Amino acid sequence: MFLHVVMLQLSGAADARFHERVQGYCARIMAECDGVAAYAFRPNEASRSDGLSHAVVAGFADAAAHDRYQVSPAHQEMKAYMADFITRLVVFDGEIPTIP
């Protein structure tokens, strides 16, 4: 499985409307992007978050599915919408072992 994690520090402008719209993009990505095993935008519950209050956490069948997602219209629209609300982000991409 290929894991994609985007840790985000959001600006104060990220209100309830922002969160609702991002959830809509998540649903669209799950419906439209082939090879997406899991996709979620969630608050970070870690006490050591260093201000990274939210994350997009996604699992893909393989790296090729992740590559297709990166250029998909739903993902491109989500990134464009979220850009003005993000003050900092950190990304992890990589293969992880799956449990048989």
N, CA, C and O atoms as a Tinker XYZ file with bonds, in Angstrom:
   400  protein
     1  N      0.847000   -1.170000    0.000000    73     2
     2  CA     0.000000    0.000000    0.000000    64     1     3
     3  C      0.894000    1.234000    0.000000    63     2     4     5
     4  O      1.965000    1.241000    0.605000    81     3
     5  N      0.435000    2.276000   -0.689000    73     3     6
     6  CA     1.154000    3.537000   -0.734000    64     5     7
     7  C      0.420000    4.535000    0.149000    63     6     8     9
     8  O     -0.775000    4.768000   -0.028000    81     7
     9  N      1.139000    5.124000    1.100000    73     7    10
    10  CA     0.544000    6.047000    2.054000    64     9    11
    11  C      0.927000    7.482000    1.714000    63    10    12    13
    12  O      2.079000    7.774000    1.395000    81    11
    13  N     -0.062000    8.372000    1.787000    73    11    14
    14  CA     0.117000    9.806000    1.528000    64    13    15
    15  C     -0.472000   10.544000    2.721000    63    14    16    17
    16  O     -1.676000   10.469000    2.968000    81    15
    17  N      0.381000   11.266000    3.470000    73    15    18
    18  CA    -0.070000   12.008000    4.643000    64    17    19
    19  C      0.366000   13.460000    4.477000    63    18    20    21
    20  O      1.543000   13.746000    4.260000    81    19
    21  N     -0.601000   14.373000    4.580000    73    19    22
    22  CA    -0.321000   15.801000    4.500000    64    21    23
    23  C     -0.760000   16.427000    5.818000    63    22    24    25
    24  O     -1.953000   16.528000    6.106000    81    23
    25  N      0.228000   16.849000    6.620000    73    23    26
    26  CA    -0.051000   17.507000    7.892000    64    25    27
    27  C     -0.174000   19.002000    7.640000    63    26    28    29
    28  O      0.657000   19.593000    6.951000    81    27
    29  N     -1.225000   19.615000    8.208000    73    27    30
    30  CA    -1.543000   21.004000    7.887000    64    29    31
    31  C     -1.672000   21.886000    9.122000    63    30    32    33
    32  O     -2.223000   21.471000   10.142000    81    31
    33  N     -1.165000   23.087000    9.017000    73    31    34
    34  CA    -1.473000   24.147000    9.971000    64    33    35
    35  C     -2.385000   25.099000    9.205000    63    34    36    37
    36  O     -2.000000   25.657000    8.177000    81    35
    37  N     -3.596000   25.275000    9.719000    73    35    38
    38  CA    -4.594000   26.088000    9.035000    64    37    39
    39  C     -4.671000   27.483000    9.633000    63    38    40    41
    40  O     -4.384000   27.682000   10.814000    81    39
    41  N     -5.059000   28.441000    8.810000    73    39    42
    42  CA    -5.256000   29.806000    9.287000    64    41    43
    43  C     -6.586000   29.902000   10.028000    63    42    44    45
    44  O     -7.411000   28.991000    9.961000    81    43
    45  N     -6.783000   30.996000   10.722000    73    43    46
    46  CA    -8.034000   31.226000   11.433000    64    45    47
    47  C     -9.231000   31.358000   10.506000    63    46    48    49
    48  O    -10.374000   31.281000   10.958000    81    47
    49  N     -8.988000   31.555000    9.221000    73    47    50
    50  CA   -10.084000   31.675000    8.250000    64    49    51
    51  C    -10.739000   30.333000    7.928000    63    50    52    53
    52  O    -11.780000   30.300000    7.272000    81    51
    53  N    -10.147000   29.234000    8.377000    73    51    54
    54  CA   -10.685000   27.891000    8.099000    64    53    55
    55  C    -11.874000   27.630000    9.027000    63    54    56    57
    56  O    -11.734000   27.018000   10.085000    81    55
    57  N    -13.029000   28.102000    8.610000    73    55    58
    58  CA   -14.244000   28.007000    9.413000    64    57    59
    59  C    -15.034000   26.736000    9.082000    63    58    60    61
    60  O    -14.551000   25.874000    8.347000    81    59
    61  N    -16.232000   26.627000    9.619000    73    59    62
    62  CA   -17.071000   25.440000    9.395000    64    61    63
    63  C    -17.355000   25.241000    7.911000    63    62    64    65
    64  O    -17.395000   24.104000    7.439000    81    63
    65  N    -17.549000   26.311000    7.180000    73    63    66
    66  CA   -17.802000   26.199000    5.726000    64    65    67
    67  C    -16.595000   25.582000    5.018000    63    66    68    69
    68  O    -16.755000   24.746000    4.129000    81    67
    69  N    -15.389000   25.995000    5.413000    73    67    70
    70  CA   -14.164000   25.416000    4.856000    64    69    71
    71  C    -14.134000   23.909000    5.091000    63    70    72    73
    72  O    -13.920000   23.134000    4.159000    81    71
    73  N    -14.350000   23.501000    6.336000    73    71    74
    74  CA   -14.285000   22.075000    6.682000    64    73    75
    75  C    -15.346000   21.273000    5.931000    63    74    76    77
    76  O    -15.077000   20.159000    5.483000    81    75
    77  N    -16.520000   21.819000    5.795000    73    75    78
    78  CA   -17.586000   21.133000    5.062000    64    77    79
    79  C    -17.215000   20.951000    3.591000    63    78    80    81
    80  O    -17.438000   19.888000    3.011000    81    79
    81  N    -16.653000   21.987000    3.003000    73    79    82
    82  CA   -16.278000   21.894000    1.586000    64    81    83
    83  C    -15.152000   20.885000    1.383000    63    82    84    85
    84  O    -15.165000   20.130000    0.411000    81    83
    85  N    -14.172000   20.866000    2.298000    73    83    86
    86  CA   -13.076000   19.902000    2.187000    64    85    87
    87  C    -13.610000   18.473000    2.309000    63    86    88    89
    88  O    -13.148000   17.582000    1.596000    81    87
    89  N    -14.566000   18.247000    3.193000    73    87    90
    90  CA   -15.174000   16.911000    3.308000    64    89    91
    91  C    -15.840000   16.513000    1.991000    63    90    92    93
    92  O    -15.802000   15.346000    1.602000    81    91
    93  N    -16.446000   17.472000    1.310000    73    91    94
    94  CA   -17.034000   17.201000    0.002000    64    93    95
    95  C    -15.988000   16.784000   -1.013000    63    94    96    97
    96  O    -16.217000   15.871000   -1.806000    81    95
    97  N    -14.839000   17.448000   -0.995000    73    95    98
    98  CA   -13.744000   17.047000   -1.892000    64    97    99
    99  C    -13.279000   15.631000   -1.568000    63    98   100   101
   100  O    -12.987000   14.851000   -2.474000    81    99
   101  N    -13.208000   15.297000   -0.292000    73    99   102
   102  CA   -12.784000   13.942000    0.100000    64   101   103
   103  C    -13.732000   12.899000   -0.478000    63   102   104   105
   104  O    -13.287000   11.875000   -0.996000    81   103
   105  N    -15.022000   13.149000   -0.393000    73   103   106
   106  CA   -16.011000   12.214000   -0.944000    64   105   107
   107  C    -15.847000   12.097000   -2.455000    63   106   108   109
   108  O    -15.939000   11.005000   -3.017000    81   107
   109  N    -15.604000   13.224000   -3.104000    73   107   110
   110  CA   -15.395000   13.215000   -4.555000    64   109   111
   111  C    -14.173000   12.401000   -4.936000    63   110   112   113
   112  O    -14.210000   11.630000   -5.895000    81   111
   113  N    -13.094000   12.569000   -4.194000    73   111   114
   114  CA   -11.865000   11.829000   -4.492000    64   113   115
   115  C    -12.098000   10.333000   -4.337000    63   114   116   117
   116  O    -11.664000    9.547000   -5.179000    81   115
   117  N    -12.776000    9.938000   -3.271000    73   115   118
   118  CA   -13.084000    8.514000   -3.081000    64   117   119
   119  C    -13.924000    7.965000   -4.242000    63   118   120   121
   120  O    -13.732000    6.822000   -4.658000    81   119
   121  N    -14.840000    8.764000   -4.758000    73   119   122
   122  CA   -15.729000    8.316000   -5.838000    64   121   123
   123  C    -15.063000    8.342000   -7.211000    63   122   124   125
   124  O    -15.361000    7.506000   -8.063000    81   123
   125  N    -14.171000    9.291000   -7.423000    73   123   126
   126  CA   -13.649000    9.527000   -8.776000    64   125   127
   127  C    -12.258000    8.961000   -9.046000    63   126   128   129
   128  O    -11.903000    8.745000  -10.205000    81   127
   129  N    -11.476000    8.720000   -8.021000    73   127   130
   130  CA   -10.077000    8.334000   -8.228000    64   129   131
   131  C     -9.889000    6.830000   -8.030000    63   130   132   133
   132  O    -10.080000    6.306000   -6.932000    81   131
   133  N     -9.518000    6.163000   -9.088000    73   131   134
   134  CA    -9.279000    4.723000   -9.058000    64   133   135
   135  C     -8.054000    4.400000   -8.210000    63   134   136   137
   136  O     -7.026000    5.069000   -8.316000    81   135
   137  N     -8.164000    3.384000   -7.378000    73   135   138
   138  CA    -7.031000    2.933000   -6.583000    64   137   139
   139  C     -6.915000    3.574000   -5.218000    63   138   140   141
   140  O     -5.939000    3.334000   -4.506000    81   139
   141  N     -7.902000    4.395000   -4.831000    73   139   142
   142  CA    -7.889000    5.003000   -3.497000    64   141   143
   143  C     -8.532000    4.015000   -2.533000    63   142   144   145
   144  O     -9.707000    3.678000   -2.678000    81   143
   145  N     -7.767000    3.551000   -1.552000    73   143   146
   146  CA    -8.272000    2.588000   -0.570000    64   145   147
   147  C     -8.918000    3.289000    0.617000    63   146   148   149
   148  O     -9.874000    2.777000    1.199000    81   147
   149  N     -8.395000    4.469000    0.980000    73   147   150
   150  CA    -8.916000    5.248000    2.103000    64   149   151
   151  C     -8.504000    6.695000    1.898000    63   150   152   153
   152  O     -7.431000    6.974000    1.364000    81   151
   153  N     -9.366000    7.619000    2.326000    73   151   154
   154  CA    -9.061000    9.039000    2.158000    64   153   155
   155  C     -9.840000    9.820000    3.198000    63   154   156   157
   156  O    -11.065000    9.713000    3.266000    81   155
   157  N     -9.141000   10.610000    4.017000    73   155   158
   158  CA    -9.826000   11.352000    5.072000    64   157   159
   159  C     -9.093000   12.641000    5.396000    63   158   160   161
   160  O     -7.868000   12.714000    5.312000    81   159
   161  N     -9.858000   13.650000    5.766000    73   159   162
   162  CA    -9.349000   14.908000    6.308000    64   161   163
   163  C     -9.813000   14.945000    7.754000    63   162   164   165
   164  O    -11.014000   14.975000    8.022000    81   163
   165  N     -8.864000   14.942000    8.692000    73   163   166
   166  CA    -9.213000   14.808000   10.102000    64   165   167
   167  C     -8.377000   15.748000   10.970000    63   166   168   169
   168  O     -7.277000   16.148000   10.590000    81   167
   169  N     -8.922000   16.099000   12.156000    73   167   170
   170  CA    -8.120000   16.856000   13.115000    64   169   171
   171  C     -7.003000   15.981000   13.679000    63   170   172   173
   172  O     -7.161000   14.770000   13.837000    81   171
   173  N     -5.894000   16.607000   13.973000    73   171   174
   174  CA    -4.754000   15.914000   14.558000    64   173   175
   175  C     -4.945000   15.881000   16.069000    63   174   176   177
   176  O     -5.052000   16.932000   16.702000    81   175
   177  N     -4.989000   14.700000   16.647000    73   175   178
   178  CA    -5.205000   14.544000   18.083000    64   177   179
   179  C     -3.905000   14.427000   18.869000    63   178   180   181
   180  O     -3.931000   14.254000   20.087000    81   179
   181  N     -2.769000   14.520000   18.184000    73   179   182
   182  CA    -1.472000   14.369000   18.856000    64   181   183
   183  C     -1.161000   15.562000   19.749000    63   182   184   185
   184  O     -1.385000   16.709000   19.360000    81   183
   185  N     -0.649000   15.296000   20.935000    73   183   186
   186  CA    -0.248000   16.377000   21.839000    64   185   187
   187  C      1.040000   17.049000   21.362000    63   186   188   189
   188  O      1.370000   18.145000   21.817000    81   187
   189  N      1.765000   16.407000   20.457000    73   187   190
   190  CA     3.029000   16.943000   19.930000    64   189   191
   191  C      2.873000   17.443000   18.497000    63   190   192   193
   192  O      3.799000   17.321000   17.695000    81   191
   193  N      1.715000   18.002000   18.168000    73   191   194
   194  CA     1.395000   18.366000   16.784000    64   193   195
   195  C      2.190000   19.544000   16.248000    63   194   196   197
   196  O      2.237000   19.741000   15.034000    81   195
   197  N      2.820000   20.336000   17.115000    73   195   198
   198  CA     3.608000   21.493000   16.696000    64   197   199
   199  C      2.797000   22.430000   15.793000    63   198   200   201
   200  O      3.328000   23.005000   14.842000    81   199
   201  N      1.509000   22.572000   16.104000    73   199   202
   202  CA     0.651000   23.474000   15.330000    64   201   203
   203  C      0.037000   22.857000   14.094000    63   202   204   205
   204  O     -0.793000   23.489000   13.440000    81   203
   205  N      0.423000   21.639000   13.756000    73   203   206
   206  CA    -0.149000   20.949000   12.595000    64   205   207
   207  C     -1.471000   20.328000   13.042000    63   206   208   209
   208  O     -1.515000   19.184000   13.495000    81   207
   209  N     -2.524000   21.089000   12.909000    73   207   210
   210  CA    -3.808000   20.781000   13.539000    64   209   211
   211  C     -4.673000   19.776000   12.791000    63   210   212   213
   212  O     -5.591000   19.199000   13.375000    81   211
   213  N     -4.395000   19.558000   11.512000    73   211   214
   214  CA    -5.219000   18.665000   10.683000    64   213   215
   215  C     -4.324000   17.874000    9.735000    63   214   216   217
   216  O     -3.158000   18.208000    9.526000    81   215
   217  N     -4.898000   16.823000    9.172000    73   215   218
   218  CA    -4.159000   16.028000    8.189000    64   217   219
   219  C     -5.095000   15.449000    7.150000    63   218   220   221
   220  O     -6.252000   15.134000    7.429000    81   219
   221  N     -4.572000   15.319000    5.956000    73   219   222
   222  CA    -5.181000   14.488000    4.927000    64   221   223
   223  C     -4.395000   13.189000    4.977000    63   222   224   225
   224  O     -3.175000   13.186000    4.816000    81   223
   225  N     -5.096000   12.086000    5.200000    73   223   226
   226  CA    -4.461000   10.775000    5.282000    64   225   227
   227  C     -5.094000    9.900000    4.210000    63   226   228   229
   228  O     -6.311000    9.718000    4.173000    81   227
   229  N     -4.245000    9.360000    3.336000    73   227   230
   230  CA    -4.768000    8.588000    2.215000    64   229   231
   231  C     -3.948000    7.328000    1.999000    63   230   232   233
   232  O     -2.726000    7.325000    2.143000    81   231
   233  N     -4.644000    6.266000    1.652000    73   231   234
   234  CA    -4.002000    5.016000    1.284000    64   233   235
   235  C     -4.362000    4.677000   -0.149000    63   234   236   237
   236  O     -5.519000    4.795000   -0.550000    81   235
   237  N     -3.380000    4.259000   -0.914000    73   235   238
   238  CA    -3.576000    3.932000   -2.323000    64   237   239
   239  C     -3.120000    2.507000   -2.586000    63   238   240   241
   240  O     -2.251000    1.986000   -1.885000    81   239
   241  N     -3.699000    1.886000   -3.582000    73   239   242
   242  CA    -3.332000    0.523000   -3.936000    64   241   243
   243  C     -1.836000    0.413000   -4.233000    63   242   244   245
   244  O     -1.196000   -0.583000   -3.893000    81   243
   245  N     -1.292000    1.445000   -4.867000    73   243   246
   246  CA     0.125000    1.457000   -5.230000    64   245   247
   247  C      0.535000    2.883000   -5.593000    63   246   248   249
   248  O     -0.295000    3.792000   -5.610000    81   247
   249  N      1.819000    3.067000   -5.881000    73   247   250
   250  CA     2.337000    4.391000   -6.216000    64   249   251
   251  C      1.696000    4.944000   -7.486000    63   250   252   253
   252  O      1.507000    6.155000   -7.602000    81   251
   253  N      1.361000    4.078000   -8.436000    73   251   254
   254  CA     0.729000    4.533000   -9.675000    64   253   255
   255  C     -0.649000    5.138000   -9.402000    63   254   256   257
   256  O     -1.022000    6.130000  -10.028000    81   255
   257  N     -1.408000    4.549000   -8.472000    73   255   258
   258  CA    -2.711000    5.105000   -8.097000    64   257   259
   259  C     -2.536000    6.478000   -7.451000    63   258   260   261
   260  O     -3.327000    7.389000   -7.696000    81   259
   261  N     -1.504000    6.624000   -6.629000    73   259   262
   262  CA    -1.191000    7.920000   -6.024000    64   261   263
   263  C     -0.852000    8.953000   -7.103000    63   262   264   265
   264  O     -1.287000   10.102000   -7.024000    81   263
   265  N     -0.086000    8.547000   -8.095000    73   263   266
   266  CA     0.280000    9.456000   -9.185000    64   265   267
   267  C     -0.958000    9.910000   -9.966000    63   266   268   269
   268  O     -1.064000   11.077000  -10.344000    81   267
   269  N     -1.885000    8.993000  -10.205000    73   267   270
   270  CA    -3.125000    9.364000  -10.912000    64   269   271
   271  C     -3.948000   10.341000  -10.084000    63   270   272   273
   272  O     -4.505000   11.298000  -10.622000    81   271
   273  N     -4.026000   10.105000   -8.783000    73   271   274
   274  CA    -4.740000   10.991000   -7.867000    64   273   275
   275  C     -4.154000   12.399000   -7.902000    63   274   276   277
   276  O     -4.895000   13.382000   -7.919000    81   275
   277  N     -2.837000   12.498000   -7.913000    73   275   278
   278  CA    -2.180000   13.807000   -7.876000    64   277   279
   279  C     -2.638000   14.723000   -9.013000    63   278   280   281
   280  O     -2.734000   15.935000   -8.822000    81   279
   281  N     -2.915000   14.176000  -10.165000    73   279   282
   282  CA    -3.309000   14.998000  -11.323000    64   281   283
   283  C     -4.814000   14.998000  -11.572000    63   282   284   285
   284  O     -5.280000   15.606000  -12.535000    81   283
   285  N     -5.577000   14.324000  -10.718000    73   283   286
   286  CA    -7.026000   14.256000  -10.921000    64   285   287
   287  C     -7.679000   15.618000  -10.722000    63   286   288   289
   288  O     -7.202000   16.417000   -9.917000    81   287
   289  N     -8.762000   15.894000  -11.445000    73   287   290
   290  CA    -9.463000   17.167000  -11.280000    64   289   291
   291  C     -9.923000   17.414000   -9.839000    63   290   292   293
   292  O     -9.814000   18.536000   -9.344000    81   291
   293  N    -10.429000   16.393000   -9.170000    73   291   294
   294  CA   -10.914000   16.569000   -7.800000    64   293   295
   295  C     -9.781000   17.007000   -6.871000    63   294   296   297
   296  O     -9.966000   17.908000   -6.053000    81   295
   297  N     -8.612000   16.376000   -6.990000    73   295   298
   298  CA    -7.479000   16.744000   -6.140000    64   297   299
   299  C     -6.954000   18.135000   -6.487000    63   298   300   301
   300  O     -6.642000   18.920000   -5.592000    81   299
   301  N     -6.855000   18.442000   -7.763000    73   299   302
   302  CA    -6.383000   19.764000   -8.166000    64   301   303
   303  C     -7.308000   20.868000   -7.656000    63   302   304   305
   304  O     -6.835000   21.911000   -7.202000    81   303
   305  N     -8.614000   20.649000   -7.726000    73   303   306
   306  CA    -9.579000   21.630000   -7.222000    64   305   307
   307  C     -9.483000   21.761000   -5.703000    63   306   308   309
   308  O     -9.560000   22.867000   -5.166000    81   307
   309  N     -9.317000   20.637000   -5.015000    73   307   310
   310  CA    -9.184000   20.663000   -3.557000    64   309   311
   311  C     -7.948000   21.461000   -3.147000    63   310   312   313
   312  O     -8.026000   22.307000   -2.257000    81   311
   313  N     -6.815000   21.202000   -3.784000    73   311   314
   314  CA    -5.587000   21.924000   -3.466000    64   313   315
   315  C     -5.741000   23.425000   -3.703000    63   314   316   317
   316  O     -5.315000   24.236000   -2.881000    81   315
   317  N     -6.347000   23.787000   -4.821000    73   315   318
   318  CA    -6.532000   25.208000   -5.144000    64   317   319
   319  C     -7.420000   25.884000   -4.107000    63   318   320   321
   320  O     -7.145000   27.008000   -3.686000    81   319
   321  N     -8.485000   25.202000   -3.697000    73   319   322
   322  CA    -9.384000   25.770000   -2.697000    64   321   323
   323  C     -8.687000   25.931000   -1.343000    63   322   324   325
   324  O     -8.819000   26.974000   -0.703000    81   323
   325  N     -7.961000   24.927000   -0.912000    73   323   326
   326  CA    -7.352000   24.922000    0.413000    64   325   327
   327  C     -6.138000   25.839000    0.540000    63   326   328   329
   328  O     -5.795000   26.243000    1.652000    81   327
   329  N     -5.487000   26.175000   -0.558000    73   327   330
   330  CA    -4.211000   26.900000   -0.530000    64   329   331
   331  C     -4.247000   28.162000    0.323000    63   330   332   333
   332  O     -3.308000   28.417000    1.077000    81   331
   333  N     -5.291000   28.944000    0.223000    73   331   334
   334  CA    -5.363000   30.206000    0.965000    64   333   335
   335  C     -5.597000   30.014000    2.460000    63   334   336   337
   336  O     -5.479000   30.970000    3.225000    81   335
   337  N     -5.923000   28.811000    2.884000    73   335   338
   338  CA    -6.202000   28.523000    4.292000    64   337   339
   339  C     -5.038000   27.829000    4.999000    63   338   340   341
   340  O     -5.084000   27.630000    6.213000    81   339
   341  N     -4.008000   27.462000    4.259000    73   339   342
   342  CA    -2.883000   26.700000    4.806000    64   341   343
   343  C     -1.715000   27.631000    5.091000    63   342   344   345
   344  O     -1.263000   28.362000    4.210000    81   343
   345  N     -1.231000   27.600000    6.328000    73   343   346
   346  CA    -0.064000   28.408000    6.668000    64   345   347
   347  C      1.223000   27.578000    6.674000    63   346   348   349
   348  O      2.320000   28.123000    6.549000    81   347
   349  N      1.079000   26.259000    6.820000    73   347   350
   350  CA     2.251000   25.370000    6.802000    64   349   351
   351  C      1.773000   23.968000    6.501000    63   350   352   353
   352  O      0.679000   23.574000    6.906000    81   351
   353  N      2.601000   23.210000    5.784000    73   351   354
   354  CA     2.279000   21.798000    5.558000    64   353   355
   355  C      3.536000   20.969000    5.469000    63   354   356   357
   356  O      4.608000   21.453000    5.104000    81   355
   357  N      3.375000   19.697000    5.814000    73   355   358
   358  CA     4.446000   18.709000    5.755000    64   357   359
   359  C      3.848000   17.465000    5.110000    63   358   360   361
   360  O      2.737000   17.058000    5.449000    81   359
   361  N      4.583000   16.865000    4.180000    73   359   362
   362  CA     4.065000   15.716000    3.434000    64   361   363
   363  C      4.938000   14.491000    3.652000    63   362   364   365
   364  O      6.165000   14.579000    3.678000    81   363
   365  N      4.278000   13.341000    3.810000    73   363   366
   366  CA     4.943000   12.043000    3.778000    64   365   367
   367  C      4.300000   11.240000    2.663000    63   366   368   369
   368  O      3.075000   11.143000    2.595000    81   367
   369  N      5.107000   10.668000    1.797000    73   367   370
   370  CA     4.677000    9.723000    0.764000    64   369   371
   371  C      5.586000    8.519000    0.848000    63   370   372   373
   372  O      6.805000    8.670000    0.923000    81   371
   373  N      5.010000    7.312000    0.838000    73   371   374
   374  CA     5.852000    6.126000    0.823000    64   373   375
   375  C      5.082000    4.840000    0.926000    63   374   376   377
   376  O      3.935000    4.801000    1.371000    81   375
   377  N      5.736000    3.804000    0.508000    73   375   378
   378  CA     5.177000    2.456000    0.603000    64   377   379
   379  C      5.187000    2.006000    2.060000    63   378   380   381
   380  O      6.143000    2.259000    2.794000    81   379
   381  N      4.121000    1.340000    2.464000    73   379   382
   382  CA     4.075000    0.747000    3.792000    64   381   383
   383  C      3.653000   -0.712000    3.651000    63   382   384   385
   384  O      2.884000   -1.052000    2.752000    81   383
   385  N      4.147000   -1.566000    4.524000    73   383   386
   386  CA     3.754000   -2.976000    4.432000    64   385   387
   387  C      2.289000   -3.154000    4.848000    63   386   388   389
   388  O      1.782000   -2.421000    5.698000    81   387
   389  N      1.637000   -4.110000    4.254000    73   387   390
   390  CA     0.266000   -4.431000    4.636000    64   389   391
   391  C      0.269000   -5.732000    5.420000    63   390   392   393
   392  O      1.136000   -6.585000    5.234000    81   391
   393  N     -0.694000   -5.866000    6.281000    73   391   394
   394  CA    -0.828000   -7.076000    7.100000    64   393   395
   395  C     -1.636000   -8.085000    6.298000    63   394   396   397
   396  O     -2.737000   -7.775000    5.842000    81   395
   397  N     -1.096000   -9.298000    6.120000    73   395   398
   398  CA    -1.826000  -10.307000    5.331000    64   397   399
   399  C     -3.125000  -10.744000    5.983000    63   398   400
   400  O     -3.840000  -11.583000    5.435000    81   399
